[in-house]
Amino acid sequence: MTIKDTKHIQLSEDDISLLNSPIGLRSLLSDKKTNVEKALRLTKHELKIKELQTELIKLQNWVIAKNKKIVVIFEGRDAAGKGGAIRRITAYINPRQYRIVALPKPTVEETGQWYFQRYVNKLPKPGEMVFFDRSWYNRAVVEPVNGFCTKLQYQSFMKQVNSFERMIMDSDTYLIKFYFSITKEEQAFRFKEIKSDPLKKWKMTAVDEKAQELWDEYTEFKVKMFEHTDLKDSPWVIVDADRKTDARIKALSYMIENIPYEIVEEEEVQ
């Protein structure tokens, strides 16, 4: 199949060439009903993501060669696309030199520990990148909204979190905090899709089921979190995630633009 001409839409020669590429043809055939504009947009996004993924490999090579440490936090409402973004970001980097951390509910033993302790145990060693699919900020929003922590525990967290992050950064670690933001309508749409897909049903949890009902409560605690923890040295990067492809590009671009890496020779990468 090739694209020669289209009606009702102006395409440049470059556009037609993109649509005739393997990526372009896959985009055209991804839906039962052909949508040229959508296919062109998806093709351009895919090419941009691949360009950024290639650059991220260079960034990781620098991390490995120079024994750097990077922590990237992904926060946001349920179904905001955090996990999917992490998978695209890490798709081609060296799996031996990065970790994805998505901690389950604390054990009885962990519940009695200093709150940050189990996160400290997951921080990167030199030459490593760690991506948190939700992080210590569970205690800033999810836990108080759902009654999983006491008011005193919440207040204690808010008093300690900024100092905790300064200690991380003082240990020569780069810290990036992403918040994936979606509308209430988009969340409802994604929940409906998840529930109707037998391959994704497992993603819905009891907390997810209550997310729409508790939307305003989540908003209230989210605002408090931003007001208290959006610091000059560790700001929140708000990512508009209603369109997943755009969100992934923004996150990748931000990492590449804000971590001052250098190109290293291949022999320097162990």
Secondary structure by P-SEA (a helix, b strand, c coil): ccccccccccccaaaaaaaacaaaaaaaaccccccaaaaaaaaaaaaaaaaaaaaaaaaaaaaaaabbbbbbbbbbccccaaaaaaaaaacccccccbbbbbcccccccccccccaaaaaaacccccbbbbbccccccccccccccccccaaaaaaaaacaaaaaaaaaaabbbbbbbbbbbcaaaaaaaaaaaaacccccccccccccccccaaaaaaaaaaaaaaccccccccccccccccaaaaaaaaaaaaaaccbbbbbcccccc
